[in-house]
Amino acid sequence: MRSNAACRVAPGGRSAQDVSLCGRTDKAPSLLADRRLRLILIGLVGCSAASGLLPVTESFAVLKVTGSAGKLGVVLAVQAAVGLALSLAGGVAGDRWARSRILVLSTAVRMAAAVALAVTLLSHSASFAVLLAGSAVYGCANGFFGPVSAAVLPDVVEGQRLAAANALIGGVSSSVTIVAPAIAGAVVAILGPGAGFATEAAVLGVAAACLAAARIPVARHGTAGEAGMLEQLLTGWQVFRRLRWLWLLTLQWTVFSMLILAPLAVLGPTIALRYLGGAAAWGVISSCLTVGVVAGQFAAGHMRLGRPALLVACLCPAGIAEALALGLGAPLPVIAATAVVSGLAMGAQIVIFQTAMQSAVPAPVLARVAAFDLLGSELGLPAGYAIAGPVGTVVGIRLFLTGCAAVALVAVLPFAAAPSLRGRGETLNAVGAEALARARTASGAEDAWP
């Protein structure tokens, strides 16, 4: 649900690259001793690095070509909207076909888009239309990658090791994105955004090759017995809507992403360009966010949580700190420090939420439920992207960001009081199994359930 925050909102990409694959042990040396898992780790680290490079590169590419924060908002909105529109199809595909193939294909599509954008920018033929088309292609790939990557981990890791696996793979992947935004900022500042996209394409090529060479085992989830896509979606929806704790956390993140993540993605680079020195400063801030994310992920992996959903809801307000500091005009060191604080909260949420969802939602419908969570939680992003630029320009970008932070704080705090978020982990798991049984009865689906 939340891993896009770790890489400065690669739009439409709550891709869960930070929560992906691991071996059947939570010890790093054992993982590295297995050739398949080494390849998987390299592939996932590559995807995370590319996600860390994209936001800085894309933002300054649009600003260079158009000079407009409003058009940057349009590009981000299109990318997010396309990703969300295809996320349900991605969820069905992830429960029906080999999840490993979908991961490889979506990574390859992202690489092709990065190559095309690099060529047009380096040849000085890029236009707003080209950048918009490239963002749409990224959105297509993200729409399939997101729900599939969120669902693949339980195929290869026992349930009791999910938290440790999520923390390990998430921490290693996110560690790479600590330096990726700073590298992107330096490359863009020295060589231009075309070189930034070329760098990203090379990284994605290596990642796709490693994921393909790993030959990830294919898990059978038994959706072939369902009549068609609509019936499969209906089964997933029935499970999702019966998990009250899950859709409440999804709704909370919808508010947070619309009021914080989207305005930050649009106005953050503009504030850095006008007041903080440009792309390099934004790269530093983004890297500080990721430092916090990594620390939060590793910390969450060592926690024994009685009420995971409640903790996720309580962590959300802390993610507002960075936006508030930027809006109030704080100096760069203060903004960097608040970015670490926001990252700590978001990183812990990544591990806790993903582990809770992967444990509570039955495997045969996990990708579809993850797709509904993805669609719901990021539904506010396109609107946030589209509004932030024009409204921020009229009222003042700092004032607008401060107002968004204040409204978001008031809006997300009440979720922690919801009774359904206070259930213990085993209670959430039992509710998930019951939800699938009722959904299958209601829809008449015949997919296999172990």
N, C-alpha and C positions, 0 to 999 in steps of 0.2 A: 503493500500500500504506500510506503513512504520513502522508498529509496531514491526517488528523484530529488528529494531535498538534499541528499548527500552529494549530488553532482550539479548543484545549482539549477535544478529543474530543467533537465533536457526535456523539452515540452512533449507532453503526451507519453512520457517515458517513465511512468512509475514502474520501471522495467524489472525491478527486483534483481538486477544484476548483482547487487550486494548480498542477495539471499538466494543461492543457487544450488550448487552441487558440492557434495562432500563424500568422503568414504565412510565406511562403517566403523570408524573410530574417531574420537575427538582429539587424538594426538597428532600434531603436525608431522613428526618424523615418519609415522606410519603412512600418512597421506602421501608424502613425497617419495616413499619407497615404491609406490605403485605407479607404473608408467601411465596408466589410463588417468589416474587422478592428477598426476603432474600435468598432463596435457589439458585436462579440464580446468585446473587452477590457472594455467597460463592463459587459456582462452577467456576465462571470466575476468582475470586481471586486465587483459587487453580490452575487453568490452567496457570495464569500469574506467580505464584510462581514457578511452575514446569519449565516454560520456563526460568525463571531466574536462576534456579539451573542447567539446562542442559549444557549450553556452557562451564562453568568452569569444570564441572564434565567430560564431554565428551572429552574436550581438553586434560586434564591431564590423562585421562584413555588411550588415544591413545599415548601420550608421554611416559607414564609409560610402556606400553606394547611394543612399537616399538622404542621409543627414536628418532623419526624422525618427523621433521616439515613437510617434504614432504608428508609422509603418513597421517598426520593429514589433510593436504590439500585435499588428495584423499578422506578421509572419509567425510569431509564437502562437497566436490564437489558431491559425490554420493548422499548424503542426499538432497542437494539442487536440483540436476538434477531429482531425482525421484519425489520430490514434485512438481516441475514445470511440469514434464511430465503428472502428474495426475490432475493438477489444472483445466484444461479445462473440464475433466470429473466431477470434483468436482463442477464446475460452473453449468453444465447441471443438475447434481443431485440436487443442491440447488434450482434451479428454477422449478424442476419437483416433488420432494418429500419433505417430512417434514424436514425442516432445523434443527429442534431440535434433531431429531434422528441421523442425520449425525454428529452433534456436540458431542453427547454422545458416539457414536460408535468410532469416531476418537480419542476421549480422552481415551477410554478404550484400543484401540490399542496401543497408546503411553505408557499406563501403563504396558501392557504386555511386550512391548519391554524393558522397564526399569527394570522390574523384571528379565527378561532373562539376561540382561547385568550385573545386580547386582549379580546374582547367579554365572555366569562364572568368574567374577572378584574376588569375595570373595572366590571362590574355587580354584583360581589360574589356571584356565583352559582357560582364555580368550586368544584370538589370534587376529591378525589383521583381519583375515577373519570374526571372530565373530563380532568384532566391526563394520566392514563394512556392514555385514548383518543387524545389529541393526540399523545402520544409514539409511539403505534403508527402513526399516519398519517405522522409524520415518518419513521419507520422504513421504511414502504412506499416513500416517495419516494427515500430514501437507497439502498435496495436496488437500484433501477434506475439512479440517477445514478452510483453508485460505479464499477461495471465499465465503463459506457459512457464516462464522462469519462476514464477511464484509457486507453481504446482509441482515442479520436477524433483525437488529435494526429498520429499517422502518416498520417492521411488527407490532411492539408494541409501537412505539412512534410517535406522530404527528410531521409533518415536521418542524413546528416552534420551536420545542423543541429538535431537533436533536443535535444541537451544545452543548446545556447544558447537554444532556444525554451522548453524546460522552465524554465530559470533565469529568463528574462525574464518570462514570464507568471506563473510561480510567485512571483517576487520582487515584481512589481507587485501581484498579488492579495493576497499575504501582508502587504505594506506597509499595506494598508487595515486588516487585522485587528490591526495594532499598537494602533491607537486604539479599535477596535470594543469589546473587552472593557472598557476604561476608560469608554467612553461608556455601555455597557450598565450598568456598575456605578453610574455617576452617575444615569442615568435611573431605575434601579430604586430607588436610595436616595432620590431626590427624589419621583418620581411613582408608583413601584410597578412590579411586574413586568408588569401589564397594558399599561402604556405601552411597556415594553420590547418586548413581542410586537407591538404596533401599529407600532413603528418597524421591526422586522424585516419585517413584512408589506409595508410600503411599499417597502423596499429590494428585496425579492424580486419585487414587481410590476414595478419598473423593469428588473430583471435579466431576467425572463422576456420582457418586451416587446422588449428589445434583442436577445436571442438569437433570437427569432422573426423580427425585422426583418432580421437579418444574412443569412438564407437560406444557411446553411452548405451547401456542396456535398455531395451524397449519394454516398458511395463504395459500390461494389458488391463484396460479399465472397463471393458465390456459395454461401451456405448453403441456398438454395432447393432444391438437388438432394438434400439430406439427407432421410431419411424422416420424421423428427419430432424433437421436443424431446429425447427421451432419447438418440437417436442423436447429435444435435449435442453434448449434454453429454458423451457417451462420448468423442467425438473430442477435445473440449477437455481432458477428464481424462487421456486417453492422452498428450497433449502435455505437460501440467503434470507428471505423475508422472515423465516421462522427463528433465525438466530438474531434475537433483538440486540444482544451486546455487540454483534458484528456490525449491523447496519447503523447503530448509534455511533460507533467509532468512525464508520465511513462518513456519516453526516458531519461529525465534528471536523474531520479532515477536509471535507468540502468547503466548509466555512474558512478554515485556516488557509487552504490553498488559494481560494479566491481573494482573500483580504491580505495575505502576507506573501505567499510564494509568487503569485502572478505579478503584483506590483513590484516586488524585489527584482524579478527577472527583467522587467521593462525599464524601471526607473533606476535600479541600482547601477547599471553601467553608465547611465546618463549622469547620475550624481558623481560617479567616479571620474567621468570625463570632464565635468565642469569644475568640480571642487577639490578633487583628491589626486589629480595628476594623470588620469587616463587608465588605459587597459591594464598596466602593471599593478596599479592600486587595486583594481577590481579582482585581478588574479590573486593578490595577497589575501584579500577579504574572503574570497571563495575557498582558498586553501585553508584558512583558519577555521572556516565552517567545517571543512572536512576533517581537520584535526580533531575537533570536538565529536564529529560523527564516529570516527574510528574509536576514540576513547569510550564513547557511550556504548558502542557495539560490544567491545571486549568486556566492559563492565557488566552489561546485561547478560552476557553469556555465562558469567560466574554467579549470577543471582539465582536463588531458589525462591520462586515467586508463588505466593498463595493466591493472589487475585490479579492476574496479568492484565485483564481488561481495564480494571480501575486504575492501575498504574499508568497505562497508556494514556488514558483520559487526563490524568493529573500532570503528565509531562508536557502535554500540548501547549499550555500557556507559556512555558519557558522558551519555546521556539520563536516568540515574538521579539525577543531582545534585540536582535540584529536590525530588524526593520525600524524599531524605535530609535536606535542610535543613529542610523542613517538619516531618518526623518528630522531628528533634533539637531543635526549638523555637528555631531561629535567629531573630534579629530580621528585620523586613521587608526592610531593605536587603540583607542577606545572602541571603535567599530570592530576592529579585529578581535578584541577581547570578547565583545558581546556575540560575535559570530561563533566563537568557541563555545560559549554557553548555549546558544541555540543549537549548535551541532551536537553537544552532549545529549540534549533532550531528544533530538531527532534520531540520533544513532541508537539510543536505547529503545526508542519506539520501534525502529526497524526490526530489531531482533525479537522483542517481546511480542509485537503484533503478529509478525510472520509465523513465529513459533506457535502462538495460540491458534491462529487460523489453520496452519498445517496440521496441528494436533486434533482440533475440534471438528474440522470438516472432512467427511469421508473421502477417500482418494478418488472414487469414480466420478465425483462431481467437483473436485477441488479446483480445476482450471476454470470451470464455469462460474463457480462462486467467486473466485479471485477476479474474474472478468467483471462481474457485477460490482464488486468492491472497487475495482479500478475505475469503472465508468462512473459510479456514484461519487467517489471521493475526489475525482478530478473534474467533475462536471462544471465546477465553478471556474476552472482555469481559463477556458476560452473567453468568457465574459470578463474576467479579471484582466487578461492581456489586452483585450480590445478597449476597455474603459480606462486603464491606468495611464496610457499615453495622452489621449486627448484631455481627460479631466485633470491630470497632473499638470499639463501645460497651462491650463486655464487658471487653476487655483494655486499653482506652485508645487513643484515635484516633492519638495521636502514636507510641506504642509500636508499634502495629500497622503504621503507615506505615514506621517505621524497619526493622521486621522484614521487610516486603515488599521494601524497597530492598536489604537485605543478601542475601536469598534470590535476588532477581533478578540481582544482580551475579554471584553464583556460577553461576547458571544460564545466563546469556547469554555469558559469556566463552569457554567451550570451542568455540563455533561457529566462531570465527576460525581454529581449527586444522584445519578440515575441508578435505581436499585438493581437493574439487570447487569450492571457492570461489576457488581460485587461478588459474583460467583467465583468459586475456586476453580482451578484448572480442570480437575476431574469432572466437575459439574458441567463446564463448558463442553467437554468431550462427550458426555452423555447426551446433552441437548443436541449436539451435532448428529449423532447416530439416530436419535429419534426423529430429527428433522428430515433426514434422508428417507427413512421408512415411511413417514407420512407423505412426503412428496411423491414417492414411487406409487403409493396407493392412490393418491389424487390424480396423477397423470397417466397411470397405467403403464409406466415405463418398465421395460424388462431388462435393463442393464444389470449385469452381474454385480453382486455385492458380496465380497468375501465375508 
